[in-house]
Amino acid sequence: MEDHDRGLAFDLPRLVSRRQAVALLAGGIGSAALAACGSSNKDATAPAAATSDSTKTTASNGDLTQIPEETAGPFPGDGSNGPNILTASGIVRSDIRQSIGDASGVADGVLTKIEMTLLDVAGGGKPLSGAAVYLWHCDMSGRYSMYDPAVADENYLRGVQESDRDGKVTFTSVFPAAYSGRWPHIHFEVYESVNTATSAGSKLKTSQIALPKKTCEAVYTSKGYEQSVQNLGQTSLETDMVFSDGWASELGTGSGDAKSGVTISLNVGV
Protein backbone atom coordinates (compact mmCIF):
# COMPACT_ATOMS: atom_id res chain seq x y z
CA MET A 1 0.00 0.00 0.00
CA GLU A 2 1.39 3.41 -0.95
CA ASP A 3 2.04 6.17 1.58
CA HIS A 4 -0.91 8.27 0.45
CA ASP A 5 -3.38 5.45 0.95
CA ARG A 6 -3.39 5.20 4.75
CA GLY A 7 -6.77 6.84 5.29
CA LEU A 8 -7.88 6.84 8.93
CA ALA A 9 -4.39 7.02 10.39
CA PHE A 10 -3.75 10.18 8.38
CA ASP A 11 -6.82 12.10 9.52
CA LEU A 12 -7.12 10.90 13.15
CA PRO A 13 -4.31 13.00 14.71
CA ARG A 14 -5.83 16.26 13.48
CA LEU A 15 -9.41 15.91 14.72
CA VAL A 16 -10.72 19.17 16.23
CA SER A 17 -13.75 20.77 17.87
CA ARG A 18 -16.72 18.43 17.46
CA ARG A 19 -14.74 15.22 17.32
CA GLN A 20 -13.20 13.83 20.52
CA ALA A 21 -11.89 10.31 20.60
CA VAL A 22 -13.44 8.62 23.61
CA ALA A 23 -12.26 5.10 23.00
CA LEU A 24 -9.58 3.44 20.98
CA LEU A 25 -9.72 -0.31 21.41
CA ALA A 26 -6.88 -2.35 20.04
CA GLY A 27 -7.97 -5.61 18.44
CA GLY A 28 -4.71 -6.82 16.95
CA ILE A 29 -2.28 -5.38 14.45
CA GLY A 30 -3.94 -2.93 12.06
CA SER A 31 -7.38 -2.97 13.75
CA ALA A 32 -8.96 -0.39 16.04
CA ALA A 33 -12.37 0.99 16.83
CA LEU A 34 -12.97 4.69 17.37
CA ALA A 35 -15.93 6.04 19.31
CA ALA A 36 -16.55 9.72 18.65
CA CYS A 37 -19.12 12.15 20.02
CA GLY A 38 -20.63 15.10 18.19
CA SER A 39 -20.79 18.62 19.54
CA SER A 40 -23.70 20.99 19.85
CA ASN A 41 -23.01 22.16 16.31
CA LYS A 42 -24.49 18.92 15.03
CA ASP A 43 -27.92 17.35 15.30
CA ALA A 44 -27.92 14.74 18.04
CA THR A 45 -30.19 12.44 16.07
CA ALA A 46 -28.87 9.52 14.08
CA PRO A 47 -27.78 10.47 10.55
CA ALA A 48 -30.29 10.06 7.78
CA ALA A 49 -29.28 7.89 4.86
CA ALA A 50 -29.11 10.84 2.49
CA THR A 51 -26.68 9.87 -0.24
CA SER A 52 -28.78 10.97 -3.20
CA ASP A 53 -27.30 13.66 -5.43
CA SER A 54 -30.67 15.42 -5.30
CA THR A 55 -30.34 16.16 -1.58
CA LYS A 56 -29.91 19.91 -1.13
CA THR A 57 -28.73 22.05 1.77
CA THR A 58 -31.50 24.51 2.52
CA ALA A 59 -30.84 28.24 2.58
CA SER A 60 -34.06 29.10 4.38
CA ASN A 61 -33.60 31.04 7.60
CA GLY A 62 -35.58 28.53 9.62
CA ASP A 63 -33.39 25.57 8.75
CA LEU A 64 -29.98 27.11 8.09
CA THR A 65 -27.32 26.21 10.64
CA GLN A 66 -23.59 26.67 10.77
CA ILE A 67 -21.69 23.96 8.98
CA PRO A 68 -19.94 21.75 11.58
CA GLU A 69 -16.31 22.35 12.46
CA GLU A 70 -14.18 19.51 11.11
CA THR A 71 -10.57 18.45 11.08
CA ALA A 72 -8.28 20.15 8.58
CA GLY A 73 -6.47 16.82 8.35
CA PRO A 74 -2.71 16.40 8.36
CA PHE A 75 -2.17 18.06 4.95
CA PRO A 76 -3.67 21.56 5.21
CA GLY A 77 -0.82 23.51 3.66
CA ASP A 78 -1.84 26.54 5.75
CA GLY A 79 1.21 26.58 8.01
CA SER A 80 -0.49 24.75 10.87
CA ASN A 81 1.25 21.50 9.99
CA GLY A 82 4.36 22.14 7.94
CA PRO A 83 4.31 24.10 4.67
CA ASN A 84 2.23 27.23 4.06
CA ILE A 85 0.90 27.93 0.56
CA LEU A 86 -1.42 30.74 1.65
CA THR A 87 1.27 33.41 1.54
CA ALA A 88 2.50 32.36 -1.93
CA SER A 89 2.00 34.62 -4.91
CA GLY A 90 -0.75 33.29 -7.17
CA ILE A 91 -2.69 31.37 -4.52
CA VAL A 92 -5.78 33.55 -5.11
CA ARG A 93 -7.20 31.81 -8.16
CA SER A 94 -10.24 29.97 -9.46
CA ASP A 95 -8.54 27.23 -11.48
CA ILE A 96 -6.50 25.12 -9.04
CA ARG A 97 -5.46 22.30 -11.36
CA GLN A 98 -1.91 23.57 -11.95
CA SER A 99 0.84 24.26 -9.44
CA ILE A 100 2.04 27.82 -8.92
CA GLY A 101 5.41 29.45 -8.34
CA ASP A 102 8.42 27.32 -9.26
CA ALA A 103 6.26 24.20 -9.56
CA SER A 104 4.62 23.34 -12.88
CA GLY A 105 2.71 20.10 -12.38
CA VAL A 106 -0.89 19.73 -13.52
CA ALA A 107 -3.35 17.44 -11.76
CA ASP A 108 -5.10 14.88 -13.95
CA GLY A 109 -8.66 13.72 -13.46
CA VAL A 110 -12.28 14.35 -14.34
CA LEU A 111 -13.01 18.07 -14.74
CA THR A 112 -14.87 19.32 -11.66
CA LYS A 113 -16.42 22.67 -10.80
CA ILE A 114 -16.85 23.30 -7.08
CA GLU A 115 -19.47 25.92 -6.24
CA MET A 116 -19.97 27.14 -2.68
CA THR A 117 -22.38 29.75 -1.38
CA LEU A 118 -21.45 31.30 1.97
CA LEU A 119 -24.43 32.29 4.11
CA ASP A 120 -24.30 34.43 7.25
CA VAL A 121 -26.24 32.44 9.86
CA ALA A 122 -26.18 35.21 12.50
CA GLY A 123 -27.34 37.66 9.83
CA GLY A 124 -30.45 35.63 9.05
CA GLY A 125 -28.99 33.63 6.17
CA LYS A 126 -28.01 36.52 3.92
CA PRO A 127 -25.07 36.00 1.51
CA LEU A 128 -21.68 36.45 3.12
CA SER A 129 -19.82 38.62 0.64
CA GLY A 130 -16.17 39.65 0.79
CA ALA A 131 -15.12 36.57 2.76
CA ALA A 132 -12.55 34.09 1.47
CA VAL A 133 -12.42 30.33 1.07
CA TYR A 134 -9.19 28.35 1.02
CA LEU A 135 -9.98 24.98 -0.58
CA TRP A 136 -7.83 21.87 -1.06
CA HIS A 137 -8.18 18.16 -1.73
CA CYS A 138 -6.26 15.09 -2.89
CA ASP A 139 -5.62 14.19 -6.52
CA MET A 140 -7.03 11.26 -8.49
CA SER A 141 -4.45 8.95 -6.88
CA GLY A 142 -5.28 10.03 -3.33
CA ARG A 143 -2.15 12.16 -2.92
CA TYR A 144 -2.00 15.59 -1.31
CA SER A 145 0.41 18.03 -2.95
CA MET A 146 3.18 19.45 -0.76
CA TYR A 147 3.10 16.35 1.49
CA ASP A 148 3.05 13.07 -0.42
CA PRO A 149 6.61 12.16 -1.46
CA ALA A 150 5.53 11.70 -5.09
CA VAL A 151 4.11 15.25 -5.32
CA ALA A 152 5.91 17.03 -2.48
CA ASP A 153 7.32 19.60 -4.92
CA GLU A 154 3.86 20.41 -6.32
CA ASN A 155 1.15 22.63 -4.83
CA TYR A 156 -1.79 21.98 -7.14
CA LEU A 157 -5.39 21.49 -5.98
CA ARG A 158 -5.08 24.37 -3.52
CA GLY A 159 -6.48 27.86 -3.93
CA VAL A 160 -8.21 30.87 -2.42
CA GLN A 161 -11.31 32.67 -3.72
CA GLU A 162 -13.20 35.72 -2.48
CA SER A 163 -16.97 35.39 -2.13
CA ASP A 164 -18.95 37.69 -4.43
CA ARG A 165 -22.02 39.78 -3.59
CA ASP A 166 -24.11 36.60 -3.61
CA GLY A 167 -21.70 34.82 -1.27
CA LYS A 168 -20.48 32.53 -4.06
CA VAL A 169 -17.03 31.12 -4.74
CA THR A 170 -16.20 28.82 -7.65
CA PHE A 171 -13.18 26.60 -8.18
CA THR A 172 -12.21 24.62 -11.28
CA SER A 173 -10.50 21.39 -10.27
CA VAL A 174 -10.43 17.63 -10.81
CA PHE A 175 -12.48 15.05 -8.93
CA PRO A 176 -10.62 13.73 -5.87
CA ALA A 177 -9.98 10.06 -5.22
CA ALA A 178 -11.54 7.87 -2.57
CA TYR A 179 -8.63 6.78 -0.44
CA SER A 180 -8.64 4.01 2.13
CA GLY A 181 -10.60 4.68 5.30
CA ARG A 182 -12.35 7.92 4.26
CA TRP A 183 -15.45 8.89 2.34
CA PRO A 184 -14.52 11.11 -0.66
CA HIS A 185 -14.30 14.71 0.51
CA ILE A 186 -13.00 18.23 -0.04
CA HIS A 187 -11.39 20.36 2.68
CA PHE A 188 -11.95 24.08 3.10
CA GLU A 189 -11.38 26.98 5.48
CA VAL A 190 -13.40 30.20 5.59
CA TYR A 191 -11.67 33.49 6.41
CA GLU A 192 -13.01 36.97 7.04
CA SER A 193 -11.27 38.31 3.93
CA VAL A 194 -8.70 37.48 1.27
CA ASN A 195 -6.13 39.51 3.19
CA THR A 196 -6.76 37.43 6.29
CA ALA A 197 -6.49 34.20 4.31
CA THR A 198 -3.30 35.11 2.48
CA SER A 199 -1.62 36.16 5.72
CA ALA A 200 -2.69 32.85 7.31
CA GLY A 201 -4.78 34.73 9.86
CA SER A 202 -7.64 33.50 12.04
CA LYS A 203 -10.21 31.23 10.46
CA LEU A 204 -13.97 31.61 10.77
CA LYS A 205 -14.60 27.95 9.99
CA THR A 206 -12.79 24.75 9.01
CA SER A 207 -14.91 22.01 7.48
CA GLN A 208 -15.31 19.46 4.69
CA ILE A 209 -17.63 18.74 1.77
CA ALA A 210 -18.89 15.16 1.52
CA LEU A 211 -19.09 14.15 -2.12
CA PRO A 212 -22.37 12.60 -3.33
CA LYS A 213 -22.33 8.85 -3.86
CA LYS A 214 -23.90 8.75 -7.31
CA THR A 215 -21.41 11.28 -8.65
CA CYS A 216 -18.51 9.35 -7.11
CA GLU A 217 -19.69 6.11 -8.67
CA ALA A 218 -20.04 7.75 -12.08
CA VAL A 219 -16.62 9.43 -11.97
CA TYR A 220 -14.78 6.40 -10.64
CA THR A 221 -15.53 4.41 -13.79
CA SER A 222 -13.02 6.71 -15.51
CA LYS A 223 -9.44 5.67 -16.21
CA GLY A 224 -7.10 6.43 -13.36
CA TYR A 225 -9.69 6.01 -10.61
CA GLU A 226 -9.55 2.21 -10.42
CA GLN A 227 -8.40 2.12 -6.78
CA SER A 228 -11.17 4.52 -5.82
CA VAL A 229 -13.82 2.00 -6.85
CA GLN A 230 -12.52 -0.48 -4.29
CA ASN A 231 -12.00 2.13 -1.57
CA LEU A 232 -15.49 3.61 -2.05
CA GLY A 233 -17.00 0.16 -1.64
CA GLN A 234 -15.29 -0.27 1.72
CA THR A 235 -16.68 2.83 3.43
CA SER A 236 -19.88 4.83 3.76
CA LEU A 237 -21.12 8.10 5.16
CA GLU A 238 -22.53 6.15 8.09
CA THR A 239 -19.11 4.78 9.04
CA ASP A 240 -16.85 7.66 7.99
CA MET A 241 -14.87 9.07 10.92
CA VAL A 242 -15.85 12.66 10.07
CA PHE A 243 -19.38 12.41 8.65
CA SER A 244 -20.81 9.50 10.65
CA ASP A 245 -22.63 11.64 13.21
CA GLY A 246 -24.57 13.52 10.55
CA TRP A 247 -23.82 15.03 7.18
CA ALA A 248 -26.94 16.88 6.10
CA SER A 249 -25.23 20.28 5.95
CA GLU A 250 -21.99 18.93 4.45
CA LEU A 251 -23.26 16.75 1.61
CA GLY A 252 -22.73 18.45 -1.74
CA THR A 253 -25.08 18.06 -4.68
CA GLY A 254 -23.74 16.69 -7.96
CA SER A 255 -24.59 17.30 -11.60
CA GLY A 256 -23.02 16.63 -14.99
CA ASP A 257 -21.13 13.54 -16.10
CA ALA A 258 -17.62 12.13 -16.15
CA LYS A 259 -17.15 12.81 -19.87
CA SER A 260 -18.06 16.51 -19.96
CA GLY A 261 -17.31 17.31 -16.32
CA VAL A 262 -19.22 17.44 -13.05
CA THR A 263 -20.30 20.19 -10.68
CA ILE A 264 -20.36 19.90 -6.89
CA SER A 265 -22.43 22.53 -5.07
CA LEU A 266 -22.96 23.33 -1.39
CA ASN A 267 -24.53 26.09 0.68
CA VAL A 268 -22.30 26.82 3.67
CA GLY A 269 -23.70 28.37 6.81
CA VAL A 270 -20.97 30.38 8.54
Secondary structure, DSSP 8 states (H G I E B T S, - for coil): --TT--THHHHGGG--TT--EEEEEE-STT-EEEEE---TTS-SS-------TT------TTT----------S---BSSSS-B-TTSTT-B-SB-SB--TT---B--SSEEEEEEEEEETTTTSEE-TT-EEEEE---TTS--TTTSGGGTT---SEEEEE--TTSEEEEEEE-----TTS--EEEEEEESSHHHHHTT--EEEEEEEE--HHHHHHHTTSTT-HHHHHHHHT--TTT-TTTTT--TTTB-EEEEETTTEEEEEEEEE-
